[in-house]
Amino acid sequence: MMRLGKELYMPEGYCVKCKAKKEIVDAVEEVMKNGRKAIKGKCPTCGTVMFKILGGKATTSTPPAPATPTTPTTPNKPN
């Protein structure tokens, strides 16, 4: 069961063994190597691992980079 806002929903995926769409049991959201989000869990009937790729890339919450500190410049001295 996953939480979406205040509602709980069971993600649905396709079981290749049962050849049918079913709700994914013990669903866990993961991030794949390429950065996309996916849901991984088990088929309620046969127990086969089900995997559903979600749309869009996962967003990482990185803090903004600090501004580069400005150093006072000294005027060039004539030689």
C-alpha positions in Angstrom: 0.0 0.0 0.0 1.3 3.4 -0.9 0.3 6.8 0.3 -0.8 9.5 -2.2 -1.8 12.6 -0.3 -4.4 11.4 2.2 -5.5 8.4 0.3 -4.0 4.9 0.2 -3.8 3.1 -3.1 -2.5 -0.2 -4.3 -0.4 0.1 -7.4 -1.4 -2.1 -10.3 1.0 -4.0 -12.6 1.1 -6.9 -15.1 2.1 -10.3 -13.9 3.9 -12.1 -16.7 3.3 -15.5 -15.1 -0.5 -15.1 -14.6 -0.8 -13.0 -17.8 -3.2 -10.6 -16.1 -3.2 -7.1 -14.5 -3.2 -7.4 -10.7 -2.5 -5.2 -7.6 1.1 -5.3 -6.5 1.5 -6.7 -2.9 4.3 -5.4 -0.7 5.0 -2.6 -3.1 8.2 -0.6 -2.6 9.1 2.5 -4.7 12.7 2.4 -6.0 14.9 4.5 -8.2 16.5 2.7 -11.1 20.1 3.3 -12.3 18.9 5.7 -15.0 17.1 7.9 -12.5 13.5 6.7 -13.2 11.1 5.7 -10.5 9.6 2.2 -10.3 7.5 0.1 -8.1 8.6 -3.4 -7.1 6.5 -6.0 -5.3 4.8 -9.4 -5.6 1.8 -10.9 -7.4 -0.9 -11.7 -4.9 -1.8 -15.0 -6.7 1.5 -16.7 -7.7 4.1 -14.7 -5.7 6.2 -13.7 -8.8 8.1 -10.5 -8.6 6.2 -7.7 -10.4 7.9 -4.5 -11.5 6.2 -1.3 -12.8 8.2 1.6 -14.3 6.6 4.9 -13.3 6.7 8.0 -15.6 9.3 10.7 -15.2 12.6 11.0 -13.6 13.0 11.0 -9.8 13.8 14.4 -8.3 16.6 14.7 -5.9 16.3 17.3 -3.2 19.7 18.8 -3.3 20.2 22.1 -1.6 21.2 25.0 -4.0 24.9 25.5 -4.5 26.2 28.4 -2.4 27.1 31.6 -4.2 30.8 31.9 -4.9 32.4 34.3 -2.5 33.6 37.5 -4.0 37.1 38.5 -3.0 38.1 42.2 -3.1 40.3 42.9 -6.1 43.3 45.1 -5.7 44.1 47.6 -8.5 47.1 46.9 -10.6 50.2 48.8 -9.5 52.3 50.5 -12.2 55.9 49.2 -12.3 
